Amino acid sequence: MYFRDLIGHQEQIETFGRIYRTGRLPHGLLLCGPAGIGKRLFADSLVAARFCREREAEACGRCPSCKSFAHGNHADLERIQRIPGKRDIGIGQIRELLETLHRKSESDRGRAAIIEDAERLTVEAQNAFLKSLEEPPPDTLLILITSSLQRLLPTVRSRCSIWRFGPLLERELAEFVRRREEPLGQLPLTLARGSPGWLCRMADERLVEGRNKLLGFISGERAASVFDLAAELQACASIPAAAEEDAADDGREQSRDRLLLLMQMLSLALRDLAALSGGAGDVLLFNSDRRESLSKRADSLSPEAVLDALERIERTCLHLRRNMDAGLALEVGLQGVAEALARR
């Protein structure tokens, strides 16, 4: 991935170009913004440019360094991610990284490390990383990527140059869909909230099925019990169990993440209902493809009832993040939504 292939974030690209040409690129960068908007692709493009033999603010794509980077085997780049089956990035991973960074680089361009989902770093791992952020090995670039800036220690944030990224514009999302080889179905772009990654995840056939069930539930078109709905949503979110314990644990984590996506979908639909019930008939809805059914349902609801339902789903998301039993969390949350929306 190179800057010329990146959609959006032109301000950040131009900022990098200006800083790079001065030779004063900070040794620690913290890229923050909503999930799925291209922060990792920006980090890859930045590192590719830094390693490029042409020494320009855009990687050439032709030199040996660019070719090894494109193949994912550049000797001087380290990537840190959560290990499958683990919830966090632990201190052991960071110690291994620091040991590697202190070795001599294979080229004259130094070393680079990209830490994805940096908010998953444990407190111990963040503290172990502090000294390297303050006094990194020579010619070392450290890039942390996060969608939750506040989950990083203030001491970590203060030692980095923070670059903020915002959601893509709708025309940029449309360009992303146009370039993509695999179809994304008929989901409205407004649903993505500027996140290509979110749009790709929600295009999953089983999650689309879950979305349809949820929209039928809150629009009044679905008569099934909340207990049946909770079970159906768990089935839509499930990941086939793996033989190895670690892989199975990661499958459960992915299933919980998919349930959270579905609850976020429900939250967006409730926000649409709140806007419509408050009289904002011309508002741009997240679920713009379901305006008719949502408008019809909103006519019989008060904004207060919808906001109560929304609060209950936010609480359900919190319970899921805290590893409460998924079935119980769903049943309690959906029952609360049903009760709130039954009030006149």
RACORHU-V162717 format. One record per residue. N is the residue number from 0. RES is the residue in three letters. PSI is psi in whole degrees, 0 to 359 (999 if undefined). Layout:
BEGIN
n->N res->RES psi->PSI
n->N res->RES psi->PSI
END
This chain:
BEGIN
n->0 res->MET psi->131
n->1 res->TYR psi->161
n->2 res->PHE psi->324
n->3 res->ARG psi->342
n->4 res->ASP psi->350
n->5 res->LEU psi->137
n->6 res->ILE psi->125
n->7 res->GLY psi->186
n->8 res->HIS psi->36
n->9 res->GLN psi->326
n->10 res->GLU psi->316
n->11 res->GLN psi->323
n->12 res->ILE psi->316
n->13 res->GLU psi->323
n->14 res->THR psi->315
n->15 res->PHE psi->315
n->16 res->GLY psi->316
n->17 res->ARG psi->315
n->18 res->ILE psi->319
n->19 res->TYR psi->319
n->20 res->ARG psi->339
n->21 res->THR psi->348
n->22 res->GLY psi->20
n->23 res->ARG psi->37
n->24 res->LEU psi->127
n->25 res->PRO psi->150
n->26 res->HIS psi->342
n->27 res->GLY psi->118
n->28 res->LEU psi->139
n->29 res->LEU psi->108
n->30 res->LEU psi->118
n->31 res->CYS psi->150
n->32 res->GLY psi->175
n->33 res->PRO psi->154
n->34 res->ALA psi->144
n->35 res->GLY psi->18
n->36 res->ILE psi->359
n->37 res->GLY psi->16
n->38 res->LYS psi->319
n->39 res->ARG psi->320
n->40 res->LEU psi->323
n->41 res->PHE psi->315
n->42 res->ALA psi->317
n->43 res->ASP psi->316
n->44 res->SER psi->321
n->45 res->LEU psi->313
n->46 res->VAL psi->321
n->47 res->ALA psi->318
n->48 res->ALA psi->321
n->49 res->ARG psi->324
n->50 res->PHE psi->342
n->51 res->CYS psi->137
n->52 res->ARG psi->339
n->53 res->GLU psi->347
n->54 res->ARG psi->44
n->55 res->GLU psi->171
n->56 res->ALA psi->7
n->57 res->GLU psi->128
n->58 res->ALA psi->141
n->59 res->CYS psi->330
n->60 res->GLY psi->359
n->61 res->ARG psi->329
n->62 res->CYS psi->164
n->63 res->PRO psi->322
n->64 res->SER psi->314
n->65 res->CYS psi->321
n->66 res->LYS psi->319
n->67 res->SER psi->326
n->68 res->PHE psi->315
n->69 res->ALA psi->328
n->70 res->HIS psi->359
n->71 res->GLY psi->22
n->72 res->ASN psi->34
n->73 res->HIS psi->127
n->74 res->ALA psi->336
n->75 res->ASP psi->11
n->76 res->LEU psi->128
n->77 res->GLU psi->136
n->78 res->ARG psi->134
n->79 res->ILE psi->125
n->80 res->GLN psi->166
n->81 res->ARG psi->134
n->82 res->ILE psi->132
n->83 res->PRO psi->134
n->84 res->GLY psi->349
n->85 res->LYS psi->145
n->86 res->ARG psi->332
n->87 res->ASP psi->169
n->88 res->ILE psi->115
n->89 res->GLY psi->174
n->90 res->ILE psi->331
n->91 res->GLY psi->318
n->92 res->GLN psi->320
n->93 res->ILE psi->321
n->94 res->ARG psi->319
n->95 res->GLU psi->318
n->96 res->LEU psi->313
n->97 res->LEU psi->322
n->98 res->GLU psi->319
n->99 res->THR psi->318
n->100 res->LEU psi->336
n->101 res->HIS psi->358
n->102 res->ARG psi->159
n->103 res->LYS psi->136
n->104 res->SER psi->159
n->105 res->GLU psi->342
n->106 res->SER psi->186
n->107 res->ASP psi->12
n->108 res->ARG psi->8
n->109 res->GLY psi->197
n->110 res->ARG psi->163
n->111 res->ALA psi->149
n->112 res->ALA psi->136
n->113 res->ILE psi->120
n->114 res->ILE psi->110
n->115 res->GLU psi->150
n->116 res->ASP psi->53
n->117 res->ALA psi->340
n->118 res->GLU psi->345
n->119 res->ARG psi->355
n->120 res->LEU psi->130
n->121 res->THR psi->164
n->122 res->VAL psi->319
n->123 res->GLU psi->320
n->124 res->ALA psi->320
n->125 res->GLN psi->317
n->126 res->ASN psi->324
n->127 res->ALA psi->336
n->128 res->PHE psi->345
n->129 res->LEU psi->313
n->130 res->LYS psi->321
n->131 res->SER psi->328
n->132 res->LEU psi->325
n->133 res->GLU psi->318
n->134 res->GLU psi->78
n->135 res->PRO psi->161
n->136 res->PRO psi->154
n->137 res->PRO psi->141
n->138 res->ASP psi->42
n->139 res->THR psi->132
n->140 res->LEU psi->126
n->141 res->LEU psi->124
n->142 res->ILE psi->122
n->143 res->LEU psi->137
n->144 res->ILE psi->130
n->145 res->THR psi->150
n->146 res->SER psi->6
n->147 res->SER psi->80
n->148 res->LEU psi->323
n->149 res->GLN psi->346
n->150 res->ARG psi->356
n->151 res->LEU psi->146
n->152 res->LEU psi->143
n->153 res->PRO psi->326
n->154 res->THR psi->327
n->155 res->VAL psi->313
n->156 res->ARG psi->321
n->157 res->SER psi->340
n->158 res->ARG psi->5
n->159 res->CYS psi->155
n->160 res->SER psi->116
n->161 res->ILE psi->124
n->162 res->TRP psi->121
n->163 res->ARG psi->137
n->164 res->PHE psi->137
n->165 res->GLY psi->171
n->166 res->PRO psi->155
n->167 res->LEU psi->152
n->168 res->LEU psi->161
n->169 res->GLU psi->323
n->170 res->ARG psi->329
n->171 res->GLU psi->322
n->172 res->LEU psi->318
n->173 res->ALA psi->323
n->174 res->GLU psi->321
n->175 res->PHE psi->314
n->176 res->VAL psi->321
n->177 res->ARG psi->321
n->178 res->ARG psi->337
n->179 res->ARG psi->134
n->180 res->GLU psi->320
n->181 res->GLU psi->135
n->182 res->PRO psi->152
n->183 res->LEU psi->15
n->184 res->GLY psi->205
n->185 res->GLN psi->21
n->186 res->LEU psi->137
n->187 res->PRO psi->143
n->188 res->LEU psi->331
n->189 res->THR psi->334
n->190 res->LEU psi->334
n->191 res->ALA psi->341
n->192 res->ARG psi->39
n->193 res->GLY psi->11
n->194 res->SER psi->106
n->195 res->PRO psi->321
n->196 res->GLY psi->319
n->197 res->TRP psi->319
n->198 res->LEU psi->318
n->199 res->CYS psi->319
n->200 res->ARG psi->319
n->201 res->MET psi->347
n->202 res->ALA psi->353
n->203 res->ASP psi->133
n->204 res->GLU psi->318
n->205 res->ARG psi->328
n->206 res->LEU psi->325
n->207 res->VAL psi->320
n->208 res->GLU psi->317
n->209 res->GLY psi->319
n->210 res->ARG psi->315
n->211 res->ASN psi->320
n->212 res->LYS psi->318
n->213 res->LEU psi->319
n->214 res->LEU psi->323
n->215 res->GLY psi->325
n->216 res->PHE psi->310
n->217 res->ILE psi->342
n->218 res->SER psi->354
n->219 res->GLY psi->7
n->220 res->GLU psi->353
n->221 res->ARG psi->129
n->222 res->ALA psi->356
n->223 res->ALA psi->156
n->224 res->SER psi->159
n->225 res->VAL psi->334
n->226 res->PHE psi->319
n->227 res->ASP psi->319
n->228 res->LEU psi->318
n->229 res->ALA psi->318
n->230 res->ALA psi->320
n->231 res->GLU psi->322
n->232 res->LEU psi->321
n->233 res->GLN psi->323
n->234 res->ALA psi->320
n->235 res->CYS psi->329
n->236 res->ALA psi->351
n->237 res->SER psi->150
n->238 res->ILE psi->133
n->239 res->PRO psi->134
n->240 res->ALA psi->141
n->241 res->ALA psi->162
n->242 res->ALA psi->318
n->243 res->GLU psi->144
n->244 res->GLU psi->315
n->245 res->ASP psi->317
n->246 res->ALA psi->322
n->247 res->ALA psi->319
n->248 res->ASP psi->318
n->249 res->ASP psi->325
n->250 res->GLY psi->320
n->251 res->ARG psi->321
n->252 res->GLU psi->317
n->253 res->GLN psi->321
n->254 res->SER psi->320
n->255 res->ARG psi->320
n->256 res->ASP psi->322
n->257 res->ARG psi->325
n->258 res->LEU psi->320
n->259 res->LEU psi->321
n->260 res->LEU psi->317
n->261 res->LEU psi->321
n->262 res->MET psi->325
n->263 res->GLN psi->325
n->264 res->MET psi->316
n->265 res->LEU psi->320
n->266 res->SER psi->318
n->267 res->LEU psi->321
n->268 res->ALA psi->322
n->269 res->LEU psi->325
n->270 res->ARG psi->322
n->271 res->ASP psi->315
n->272 res->LEU psi->319
n->273 res->ALA psi->318
n->274 res->ALA psi->317
n->275 res->LEU psi->321
n->276 res->SER psi->338
n->277 res->GLY psi->3
n->278 res->GLY psi->7
n->279 res->ALA psi->70
n->280 res->GLY psi->336
n->281 res->ASP psi->11
n->282 res->VAL psi->149
n->283 res->LEU psi->112
n->284 res->LEU psi->152
n->285 res->PHE psi->313
n->286 res->ASN psi->65
n->287 res->SER psi->339
n->288 res->ASP psi->354
n->289 res->ARG psi->26
n->290 res->ARG psi->316
n->291 res->GLU psi->309
n->292 res->SER psi->324
n->293 res->LEU psi->321
n->294 res->SER psi->319
n->295 res->LYS psi->318
n->296 res->ARG psi->322
n->297 res->ALA psi->334
n->298 res->ASP psi->335
n->299 res->SER psi->11
n->300 res->LEU psi->151
n->301 res->SER psi->149
n->302 res->PRO psi->325
n->303 res->GLU psi->319
n->304 res->ALA psi->319
n->305 res->VAL psi->320
n->306 res->LEU psi->325
n->307 res->ASP psi->316
n->308 res->ALA psi->319
n->309 res->LEU psi->319
n->310 res->GLU psi->323
n->311 res->ARG psi->324
n->312 res->ILE psi->324
n->313 res->GLU psi->322
n->314 res->ARG psi->322
n->315 res->THR psi->317
n->316 res->CYS psi->320
n->317 res->LEU psi->317
n->318 res->HIS psi->321
n->319 res->LEU psi->320
n->320 res->ARG psi->332
n->321 res->ARG psi->13
n->322 res->ASN psi->27
n->323 res->MET psi->151
n->324 res->ASP psi->123
n->325 res->ALA psi->316
n->326 res->GLY psi->315
n->327 res->LEU psi->316
n->328 res->ALA psi->318
n->329 res->LEU psi->314
n->330 res->GLU psi->315
n->331 res->VAL psi->315
n->332 res->GLY psi->313
n->333 res->LEU psi->324
n->334 res->GLN psi->320
n->335 res->GLY psi->319
n->336 res->VAL psi->314
n->337 res->ALA psi->317
n->338 res->GLU psi->319
n->339 res->ALA psi->317
n->340 res->LEU psi->346
n->341 res->ALA psi->343
n->342 res->ARG psi->146
n->343 res->ARG psi->999
END
